[in-house]
Amino acid sequence: MTGVGRRVRFAPSPTGFLHIGGVRTALFNWLFARNDGGEFCIRIENTDTGREVAEASEQILRSLDWLGLDWDGEPTFQLDNAADHEVAARMLLDSGAAYLDDGAVRLRVPDDGLTGWDDLVKGPIEVANADIEDFVLVRSDGRPTYNFAAPVDDANSGITHVIRGDDHVSNTPKQVLVLRSLGHELPAFAHVPNVLGTDGKKLSKRHGAVSIEEFRENGYLPAAMMNYLSLLGWSLDDKTTVMSREQLVGGFSLDRVGTSPATFDYEKLLWLNGVHLRELAPRAYAVALLAYLDEQGFDGDEATVRASVPLVHEKIATLGEYPAFCRFLFADPEPDSEQLADTGGVLAAAVQALEGADPFDAEQIEAALRVMCETLELKPRKAFQPVRIAITGSKVSPGLFESLELLGRQESVARIERAMALA
């Protein structure tokens, strides 16, 4: 089944935060659908209702929305399909394909033959029926099992392609048997590689952040996350790494999905996020930065944030680095007196140089401070360091001359004079 009419689903369980591996699978489904004008549906596979389920479902939808994975129609819930599951179970019992066992409904699995499918990622897969037990479809308390409810819901909602993680391969023979017993056409199955840490083990908290919300809180861009997640098991070609949303949609295909486990490399993600940040136009950068800071409750005036964009545009890899990197713009720094030891002469000369810079812009400030270096017979690196510490409280900061301009002459001189008392 290919071409127009693709209809896929992402069917997470509302058991907690949405793991990065699940998000990658959702992305593959979304890209596959959007590549051909198809539909991307959300089905929450809940076994009960309650506050925890509602909260987890909201978190899942919030994460997908932030990443830009828009879905078609309203999200559905497996529990709402209980009547459909009952009808399907009754059909199987009536046809003899299933039987009652201590109140539970079991599928009657053939004793011989093979059950298989042509996986769009892994190729042909076959399992001997003799290795599949007569498995439970409906428990004695009336609750359907995953391997019964999922294929019934897929068939009833017209799912054409089931794209999911490698760990579901073992479930597929049972679901194929269910669908065939009900007389349904099989969807195309595609099992994508699992996502592991750099140590080859299942991605977990010990590796770092593992939920989309954590990456969001740390200041990663949705575009960078989408770009990076797409590379976990798929590639456009042998050389392209940085891609836009439009390029990903246009280039995605299942035949470029590999079979080996994908490795989540935090350093590569950090690098890629920095690339996407630097590609933003200043206005778009400011919008993204202000939205992030507002989410995080950062206390700083909008005008100063906007004015600081040129200072940080090429310097930080995530928006989360901004508060610490630029805190000196919003609060007085606390320089380390040890770092200022024996620098009083330089600081005094810097005050004089800055008072003479006219106009007080980065170009004139730089010129005045370089003349100071020549007068003191000091290399710029050595002369500028105490000034930087006095102004920002750190040896690492945005551009010194631009920072001084942004703070203004009065504030800059005041900070240096306060630092002189520590030198």
C-alpha positions as CSV (number, residue, x, y, z in Angstrom):
1,M,0.0,0.0,0.0
2,T,1.7,3.2,-1.1
3,G,0.8,6.5,-2.7
4,V,-2.1,8.8,-2.0
5,G,-4.3,7.6,0.9
6,R,-1.6,7.0,3.4
7,R,-3.0,6.9,6.9
8,V,-0.8,6.3,9.9
9,R,-1.1,6.5,13.6
10,F,1.0,7.2,16.6
11,A,-0.4,5.2,19.5
12,P,1.5,5.9,22.8
13,S,0.5,4.6,26.2
14,P,-0.2,7.4,28.7
15,T,2.1,5.9,31.3
16,G,4.4,8.9,31.9
17,F,6.4,11.4,29.9
18,L,6.9,10.9,26.2
19,H,10.3,9.2,25.7
20,I,12.6,10.5,23.0
21,G,12.4,7.1,21.2
22,G,8.6,7.4,21.0
23,V,8.9,10.9,19.7
24,R,11.3,9.7,16.9
25,T,8.7,7.1,15.9
26,A,6.0,9.7,15.9
27,L,8.1,11.8,13.7
28,F,8.7,9.0,11.2
29,N,5.0,8.5,11.0
30,W,4.3,12.2,10.5
31,L,7.0,12.6,7.8
32,F,5.8,9.5,6.0
33,A,2.2,10.8,5.9
34,R,3.1,14.4,5.1
35,N,5.5,13.4,2.3
36,D,2.5,12.1,0.3
37,G,-0.4,14.2,1.6
38,G,-1.6,11.5,3.9
39,E,-3.1,11.6,7.4
40,F,-1.3,11.4,10.8
41,C,-3.6,10.3,13.6
42,I,-3.1,10.1,17.3
43,R,-4.6,7.2,19.4
44,I,-3.9,7.1,23.1
45,E,-3.8,3.5,24.1
46,N,-5.3,3.8,27.6
47,T,-6.5,0.9,29.6
48,D,-8.4,3.1,32.1
49,T,-9.3,6.8,32.8
50,G,-8.2,9.1,35.5
51,R,-6.2,12.2,36.4
52,E,-2.9,10.5,35.6
53,V,-4.0,9.3,32.2
54,A,-5.4,12.8,31.4
55,E,-2.1,14.5,32.5
56,A,0.1,12.1,30.6
57,S,-2.1,12.5,27.5
58,E,-1.8,16.2,27.7
59,Q,1.9,16.0,28.0
60,I,2.1,13.8,25.0
61,L,0.1,16.1,22.8
62,R,1.9,19.2,24.2
63,S,5.3,17.6,23.2
64,L,4.1,16.7,19.7
65,D,2.6,20.1,19.2
66,W,5.8,21.9,20.3
67,L,7.8,19.7,17.9
68,G,5.5,20.7,15.0
69,L,3.8,17.3,14.5
70,D,0.3,18.4,13.7
71,W,-2.3,15.6,13.6
72,D,-5.4,15.1,11.7
73,G,-8.8,14.9,13.4
74,E,-9.2,14.7,17.2
75,P,-7.0,12.3,19.2
76,T,-8.8,9.1,20.0
77,F,-8.6,6.8,23.0
78,Q,-8.5,3.1,22.9
79,L,-10.9,2.7,25.8
80,D,-13.6,4.5,23.8
81,N,-13.5,1.7,21.3
82,A,-14.6,-1.0,23.8
83,A,-17.8,-1.7,21.9
84,D,-15.8,-2.4,18.7
85,H,-13.5,-4.8,20.6
86,E,-16.6,-6.7,21.9
87,V,-18.0,-7.0,18.4
88,A,-14.7,-8.3,17.0
89,A,-14.4,-10.8,19.9
90,R,-17.9,-12.1,19.3
91,M,-17.2,-12.5,15.6
92,L,-14.2,-14.6,16.3
93,L,-16.0,-16.7,18.9
94,D,-19.0,-17.3,16.5
95,S,-16.7,-18.3,13.6
96,G,-14.7,-20.7,15.8
97,A,-11.5,-18.7,15.3
98,A,-11.5,-18.1,19.1
99,Y,-12.7,-19.9,22.1
100,L,-13.5,-19.3,25.8
101,D,-10.9,-20.4,28.4
102,D,-11.8,-19.7,32.1
103,G,-13.7,-16.6,31.1
104,A,-11.0,-15.3,28.8
105,V,-11.2,-15.3,25.0
106,R,-8.2,-17.0,23.2
107,L,-7.4,-17.0,19.5
108,R,-7.1,-20.5,18.0
109,V,-3.6,-20.4,16.4
110,P,-3.0,-23.0,13.6
111,D,-0.7,-25.8,14.6
112,D,1.3,-25.7,11.4
113,G,2.2,-23.2,8.7
114,L,3.8,-19.8,8.9
115,T,2.6,-16.3,9.7
116,G,4.6,-13.5,8.1
117,W,4.7,-10.2,6.4
118,D,6.9,-8.1,4.2
119,D,8.3,-5.5,6.5
120,L,9.0,-2.2,4.8
121,V,12.2,-1.8,6.8
122,K,13.4,-5.2,7.8
123,G,12.2,-7.2,4.8
124,P,10.3,-10.5,4.8
125,I,9.7,-11.9,8.3
126,E,8.1,-15.3,9.0
127,V,7.3,-17.1,12.3
128,A,6.3,-20.7,12.7
129,N,2.7,-20.9,14.0
130,A,3.9,-23.8,16.2
131,D,5.9,-21.2,18.1
132,I,2.8,-19.0,18.8
133,E,0.6,-20.1,21.7
134,D,-3.2,-19.6,21.6
135,F,-3.0,-16.1,23.1
136,V,-5.6,-14.2,25.0
137,L,-7.6,-11.6,23.2
138,V,-9.9,-10.5,26.0
139,R,-9.1,-11.1,29.7
140,S,-11.6,-12.7,32.0
141,D,-12.5,-9.2,33.4
142,G,-13.5,-8.1,29.9
143,R,-10.4,-6.0,29.1
144,P,-8.9,-6.5,25.7
145,T,-5.2,-7.2,25.4
146,Y,-2.9,-5.0,23.4
147,N,-2.4,-7.5,20.6
148,F,-6.2,-7.6,20.1
149,A,-7.2,-4.0,20.6
150,A,-4.4,-2.5,18.5
151,P,-5.0,-4.4,15.3
152,V,-8.8,-4.0,15.6
153,D,-8.5,-0.3,16.1
154,D,-6.1,0.0,13.2
155,A,-8.5,-1.9,10.9
156,N,-11.5,0.1,12.0
157,S,-9.8,3.4,11.5
158,G,-8.4,2.6,8.1
159,I,-4.7,2.6,9.0
160,T,-2.7,1.8,5.9
161,H,0.8,1.7,7.4
162,V,1.9,0.7,10.9
163,I,5.2,2.3,11.6
164,R,6.6,1.5,15.1
165,G,9.7,0.6,17.0
166,D,11.7,-2.6,16.6
167,D,10.5,-3.9,19.9
168,H,7.1,-4.5,18.4
169,V,8.3,-7.1,15.9
170,S,7.4,-9.9,18.4
171,N,3.8,-8.6,18.6
172,T,3.2,-8.5,14.9
173,P,2.6,-12.2,14.1
174,K,-0.2,-12.2,16.7
175,Q,-1.7,-9.1,15.3
176,V,-1.5,-10.5,11.7
177,L,-3.3,-13.6,12.9
178,V,-6.1,-11.4,14.5
179,L,-6.5,-9.3,11.3
180,R,-6.7,-12.4,9.0
181,S,-9.1,-14.1,11.3
182,L,-11.4,-11.1,11.1
183,G,-11.0,-11.0,7.3
184,H,-9.2,-7.6,7.3
185,E,-6.6,-6.6,4.8
186,L,-3.2,-6.2,6.5
187,P,-1.7,-2.8,6.8
188,A,1.9,-2.4,5.7
189,F,4.2,-2.9,8.7
190,A,7.5,-1.0,9.1
191,H,9.6,-1.6,12.3
192,V,12.1,1.2,12.7
193,P,15.4,0.8,14.8
194,N,15.4,1.4,18.5
195,V,17.2,4.4,20.0
196,L,20.1,3.7,22.3
197,G,22.6,5.7,24.3
198,T,26.3,6.1,23.2
199,D,27.1,3.1,25.4
200,G,24.9,0.9,23.3
201,K,22.3,0.5,26.1
202,K,18.7,1.5,26.1
203,L,18.4,5.3,26.4
204,S,17.5,6.3,29.9
205,K,18.0,9.0,32.5
206,R,21.6,8.0,33.1
207,H,22.4,9.3,29.6
208,G,20.8,12.7,30.2
209,A,17.5,14.3,29.2
210,V,15.1,11.7,27.6
211,S,11.9,13.6,27.2
212,I,11.0,16.3,24.7
213,E,9.9,18.6,27.5
214,E,13.3,18.4,29.1
215,F,15.0,19.5,25.8
216,R,12.4,22.2,25.5
217,E,13.2,23.5,29.0
218,N,16.9,23.4,28.2
219,G,16.4,25.7,25.3
220,Y,16.6,23.5,22.2
221,L,14.7,24.6,19.1
222,P,11.9,22.5,17.7
223,A,13.4,22.7,14.2
224,A,16.7,21.4,15.5
225,M,15.1,18.6,17.5
226,M,13.0,17.6,14.4
227,N,16.2,17.6,12.3
228,Y,18.2,15.6,14.7
229,L,15.5,13.0,15.5
230,S,15.0,12.4,11.8
231,L,18.6,11.3,11.6
232,L,18.1,8.6,14.2
233,G,17.7,5.7,11.9
234,W,17.1,7.6,8.6
235,S,19.2,9.6,6.2
236,L,18.4,11.7,3.1
237,D,21.7,10.7,1.5
238,D,25.3,10.1,2.6
239,K,26.2,13.8,3.2
240,T,23.3,16.0,4.2
241,T,22.9,16.7,7.9
242,V,21.2,20.1,8.4
243,M,17.7,20.1,7.0
244,S,14.6,22.2,7.3
245,R,11.1,20.9,8.0
246,E,10.2,21.2,4.3
247,Q,13.3,19.3,3.3
248,L,12.6,16.5,5.7
249,V,9.0,16.2,4.5
250,G,10.0,16.2,0.9
251,G,12.9,13.8,1.3
252,F,11.5,11.2,3.7
253,S,11.0,7.6,2.6
254,L,11.0,4.3,4.5
255,D,13.5,2.8,2.1
256,R,16.2,5.1,3.6
257,V,15.5,3.8,7.2
258,G,18.2,1.5,8.4
259,T,17.9,-1.7,10.5
260,S,20.7,-1.1,13.0
261,P,19.9,0.6,16.3
262,A,20.2,4.4,16.3
263,T,22.6,6.1,18.7
264,F,21.4,9.3,20.5
265,D,24.5,11.6,20.6
266,Y,23.9,14.6,22.8
267,E,27.0,16.4,21.5
268,K,25.8,16.1,17.9
269,L,22.3,17.4,18.9
270,L,24.0,20.4,20.7
271,W,26.0,21.2,17.6
272,L,23.0,20.9,15.3
273,N,20.9,23.2,17.6
274,G,23.7,25.8,17.4
275,V,23.6,25.6,13.7
276,H,19.9,26.1,13.6
277,L,20.1,29.0,16.1
278,R,22.8,30.8,14.0
279,E,20.7,30.4,10.8
280,L,17.8,32.4,12.4
281,A,17.5,35.9,11.2
282,P,17.9,38.4,14.1
283,R,14.2,39.2,14.4
284,A,13.3,35.5,14.4
285,Y,16.1,34.8,16.9
286,A,14.7,37.5,19.2
287,V,11.1,36.1,19.0
288,A,12.3,32.5,19.8
289,L,14.5,33.8,22.7
290,L,11.8,36.0,24.2
291,A,9.3,33.1,24.0
292,Y,11.7,30.8,25.7
293,L,12.7,33.2,28.5
294,D,9.0,33.9,29.1
295,E,8.3,30.2,29.5
296,Q,11.2,29.9,32.0
297,G,10.1,32.9,34.0
298,F,13.3,34.9,33.3
299,D,13.2,38.4,34.8
300,G,14.6,40.7,32.2
301,D,13.2,43.6,30.1
302,E,12.3,42.8,26.5
303,A,14.2,45.8,25.0
304,T,17.5,44.6,26.5
305,V,16.9,41.0,25.4
306,R,16.3,42.2,21.8
307,A,19.3,44.5,21.9
308,S,21.5,41.6,23.1
309,V,20.7,39.3,20.2
310,P,23.8,40.4,18.2
311,L,25.9,39.6,21.2
312,V,24.8,36.0,21.5
313,H,23.8,35.1,18.0
314,E,27.1,33.3,17.3
315,K,28.0,32.5,20.9
316,I,25.5,30.1,22.4
317,A,24.3,26.7,21.3
318,T,21.0,26.7,23.1
319,L,18.6,29.3,24.3
320,G,19.1,27.8,27.8
321,E,22.6,29.2,27.9
322,Y,21.4,32.8,27.6
323,P,20.4,33.5,31.2
324,A,23.8,32.7,32.6
325,F,25.7,34.1,29.6
326,C,23.9,37.5,29.7
327,R,22.8,37.8,33.3
328,F,25.2,40.7,33.7
329,L,23.0,42.8,31.5
330,F,20.1,42.5,33.9
331,A,21.9,42.4,37.3
332,D,25.1,43.7,38.8
333,P,27.9,41.2,38.5
334,E,29.9,39.9,41.5
335,P,33.5,39.8,40.3
336,D,36.0,37.5,42.0
337,S,38.5,39.7,43.9
338,E,41.2,37.2,43.2
339,Q,40.7,37.5,39.5
340,L,41.1,41.3,39.8
341,A,44.2,41.3,42.0
342,D,46.8,43.9,40.9
343,T,44.6,45.2,38.0
344,G,43.7,48.6,39.6
345,G,46.0,50.5,37.2
346,V,44.4,48.9,34.1
347,L,40.9,49.5,35.4
348,A,41.6,53.2,36.2
349,A,43.0,53.6,32.7
350,A,39.9,51.9,31.3
351,V,37.6,54.3,33.0
352,Q,39.5,57.2,31.5
353,A,39.4,55.6,28.1
354,L,35.7,55.0,28.2
355,E,34.9,58.5,29.4
356,G,36.7,59.8,26.3
357,A,34.9,57.5,23.8
358,D,32.6,59.6,21.7
359,P,30.2,58.4,20.5
360,F,29.9,55.6,23.0
361,D,29.5,52.8,20.5
362,A,31.4,49.5,20.0
363,E,33.7,50.9,17.3
364,Q,34.8,53.9,19.4
365,I,35.0,51.9,22.6
366,E,37.3,49.4,20.9
367,A,39.5,52.2,19.5
368,A,39.8,53.9,22.9
369,L,40.6,50.7,24.8
370,R,43.3,49.7,22.2
371,V,44.9,53.1,22.6
372,M,44.9,52.3,26.3
373,C,46.7,49.0,25.7
374,E,49.4,50.8,23.7
375,T,49.8,53.4,26.4
376,L,50.1,50.7,29.1
377,E,52.3,48.6,26.8
378,L,50.1,45.6,27.4
379,K,48.7,43.1,25.0
380,P,45.0,43.5,24.5
381,R,44.2,40.1,25.8
382,K,45.8,40.9,29.2
383,A,44.4,44.4,29.4
384,F,40.9,43.5,28.4
385,Q,40.5,40.6,30.8
386,P,40.1,42.7,34.0
387,V,37.7,45.0,32.2
388,R,35.6,42.0,31.1
389,I,35.5,40.6,34.6
390,A,34.5,44.0,36.1
391,I,31.7,44.4,33.5
392,T,30.4,40.9,33.4
393,G,31.7,39.1,36.4
394,S,33.2,36.4,34.2
395,K,36.2,35.6,32.0
396,V,33.8,34.3,29.3
397,S,31.1,36.7,28.0
398,P,29.6,38.2,24.8
399,G,31.8,40.7,22.9
400,L,33.3,43.2,25.3
401,F,32.9,46.3,23.2
402,E,29.3,45.5,22.3
403,S,28.5,44.7,25.9
404,L,29.9,48.0,27.1
405,E,27.8,49.8,24.4
406,L,24.7,48.1,25.5
407,L,25.2,48.9,29.2
408,G,26.0,52.5,28.4
409,R,28.8,54.7,29.6
410,Q,27.5,55.5,33.0
411,E,26.8,51.9,34.0
412,S,30.0,50.7,32.5
413,V,32.2,53.2,34.4
414,A,30.3,52.6,37.6
415,R,30.9,48.8,37.4
416,I,34.6,49.3,36.7
417,E,34.9,51.7,39.6
418,R,33.3,49.2,41.9
419,A,35.7,46.6,40.7
420,M,38.6,48.9,41.4
421,A,37.8,48.6,45.1
422,L,38.4,44.8,44.8
423,A,41.6,45.1,42.8
